[in-house]
Amino acid sequence: MSGLVLKNVTKTYQEGAFKTVALQDLSLSVEHGEFIAIIGPSGSGKSTFLSIAGALLKATSGQVLIDNVDLASLSERELSNIRLDKIGFILQTSNLLPYLTVEDQLLVVKKMGGSIKTEDRVLAKELLNDIGLGDKLNKYPHQLSGGERQRTAIARAFMNNPSIILADEPTANLDTKRAREVVSLISLEVKARNKAAIMVTHDERMLSYCDRVYRIEDGVLSLEK
């Protein structure tokens, strides 16, 4: 199965005599074209889950597969390549580089993987048109609104044509109107470009845009009714 699969994933942290279970026997699959949400209180395991799904942290036990590749079998260099080629991250803050234009924010992703080709510039313009920023290509971050900066970050996450999109509280710094615009855009791009996407959020107003909603508490994942 392509997309993202977690099978019986457990993550524990050991500090001296104390052991903390951050994730407990968690299983989840997200296929291409699906957009799911994970909700839960602070300290419930959401950040640990996202770090493991994003190949930033290794599970203590269980399997994590991206497009049928078991992450446990990969070297650090291969994991780095997976993060660059297979995963698009959308974070709480847009993390745009202040000295780059909107278009160059996207192209820098390609530069990290090698050289920038003509088709990369075409894709950057296409993505920015998709999210309503086609007229902002040459603007700098300080010339954009908060919503526009976050939309730029969404386009950047799709720039490497990743298999997986992971969004970490993407509406945390936005008002309701801008938040709805942002999550609606993520959903539209996920469907149009056939990505497997997970959004971790506290914002339950945004759940109507998702195909399924899970709750995580004390490291245990359950499907919301």
Steps between C-alpha positions, in 0.01 A plus 500: 500500500634843410475806724582494870461193722580468871472151648500446879730797557618557857734777612647506849745741662729379777642748752688319773252272675202673343337384177246712314276344235438771239324276246343166577440232234380755245379383159381725218494504121446800273467442128574744220212744462403479869515792743467403865515697824645405837378689805584472867612701803852631551737224605283228345764380252410705191846649453670162550263345248574769243876468552485123447271530194737764361813283536644741757481254790529122513234283661600280792305215342258448213522592133474827307467469123490773236400368158581147624852594615571405864673800660676277755705346219644834384829672582506860629587622150211304350264639764617850411419429135156367599428825688607707200335295225200330659373733775365854489483679835262786583578649842327736746703791368575541133880510558555695181847636426474882525743568215324279240201585282188286511607312186851442633361360828379206289801475271743477793348157575613381157841659546548290815460188288721615212445760229191699400355398163253677273223261602564589866423865427185393315388288798571781747281740302228234465493433875492870584217556251311208658507664841421851379848650513574517129525881524741488797794314342746787553379609844706445814359351825472843670271608215255214562219451750517214752261296289703561185819392675337177612363438151855542366612237751226265373618540140860440611397172668373370164802621300697173505190301401513310832294193577406614852390839636533557876341815642577599860240745636495693168226739622648578843579863417201581278150637558201281412454633145868462409516162676213366291667628181825327590349161591268510201804560276692212657201271446456609137869451418508160675210380288617661175857373534413164662705530820460319833458779756478529879418817692568517872279771648334643809256685274187286485330757273715366215404133525223517241767521229646161599404150388554346844573633846705319765555589862823431683510493881781367718665363187197292395333571163127449440263585216249772589137396462 
